[in-house]
Amino acid sequence: MPLLLLNIELDLYAEVPLSDEFTALLVKQWERLQDEAAKDAFGARIGAKLGPVLADCVDWDLKPPTPAQVTFATAIARQRGIDLPGDVLRFRGAMNDFLDAHADPARKGLAKRPPRSG
């Protein structure tokens, strides 16, 4: 039996196939939840765990940029005196586009810097 993920505001739903074993476990847990507060707490626990899993399942270009990409893009922007668009800091695809457009000139400039002492 699939689990149905539903967002009414976005008119979005996804069927998540579950094994019979996990379905039985979920049914047993649901039976233990006697009131709305317990059901809400259970939903919050699922949401806290499900969010990172769903984030990992989205297309690569929608994932957040890596810390190394953010550091490099910030250095490029500082060196070239340009602003980083918000999407560059939110999405890996936008970050890749920014780095493709600006990295080569920046690398040359960064390579000319004297090494830090200390």
KAMO-V225107 format. One record per residue. N is the residue number from 1. RES is the residue in one letter. OMEGA is omega in degrees with one decimal (none if undefined). Layout:
n={N;N}
res={RES;RES}
omega={OMEGA;OMEGA}
This chain:
n={1;2;3;4;5;6;7;8;9;10;11;12;13;14;15;16;17;18;19;20;21;22;23;24;25;26;27;28;29;30;31;32;33;34;35;36;37;38;39;40;41;42;43;44;45;46;47;48;49;50;51;52;53;54;55;56;57;58;59;60;61;62;63;64;65;66;67;68;69;70;71;72;73;74;75;76;77;78;79;80;81;82;83;84;85;86;87;88;89;90;91;92;93;94;95;96;97;98;99;100;101;102;103;104;105;106;107;108;109;110;111;112;113;114;115;116;117;118}
res={M;P;L;L;L;L;N;I;E;L;D;L;Y;A;E;V;P;L;S;D;E;F;T;A;L;L;V;K;Q;W;E;R;L;Q;D;E;A;A;K;D;A;F;G;A;R;I;G;A;K;L;G;P;V;L;A;D;C;V;D;W;D;L;K;P;P;T;P;A;Q;V;T;F;A;T;A;I;A;R;Q;R;G;I;D;L;P;G;D;V;L;R;F;R;G;A;M;N;D;F;L;D;A;H;A;D;P;A;R;K;G;L;A;K;R;P;P;R;S;G}
omega={-179.9;170.8;-177.4;172.5;-172.8;170.7;-174.9;-177.5;-179.2;-174.6;-175.4;171.2;177.6;174.2;179.0;-178.8;177.9;175.1;177.2;179.6;-178.7;176.9;178.8;178.1;179.7;177.7;179.7;178.3;-178.0;178.4;-180.0;-176.1;-171.0;-176.3;-176.8;179.5;178.8;178.0;177.5;179.0;177.8;177.1;178.2;178.2;177.9;-179.7;180.0;179.5;-174.4;-179.1;179.1;178.9;178.7;178.1;179.3;-176.7;-178.3;177.9;-174.3;-174.3;177.5;177.9;178.0;176.9;178.4;175.9;178.8;177.9;-179.8;179.1;-178.2;-179.7;178.0;178.1;178.4;-178.0;179.3;-177.8;-176.3;179.1;179.6;176.2;173.2;175.6;-177.7;-179.1;178.8;-179.7;-178.2;-171.2;-179.4;178.6;177.4;177.2;179.2;177.9;179.2;-179.0;176.5;-177.2;-169.6;-171.1;-174.7;177.6;-179.0;179.8;178.0;179.5;179.6;-179.9;-178.9;-179.5;175.0;-180.0;177.8;175.6;172.8;none}
